[in-house]
């Protein structure tokens, strides 16, 4: 064999090895990019779910606060009525009977 053939065979082997390495590297890079894209998509889905949950939570808190305010007003009205009725009972000479909430 002459030196030119040996150099050509070695060059071919090196070229083939380089092509295989490049293909594997490109495949790994593509897989890593796909995985990174999937993670980004998952984060976007989670961010959307978090935003919807937060909106629901804030809405529920707002509704509950409204109900608490409504009940507080109703309690104040009822306390005023109890005071007026107790005064009327005393004005006619009766003694109003009161009980603690624990007694009922």
PyMOL commands that set and color helices and strands:
alter all, ss='L'
color gray80, all
select helices_A, chain A and resi 3-91+101-103
alter helices_A, ss='H'
color red, helices_A
deselect
rebuild
show_as cartoon
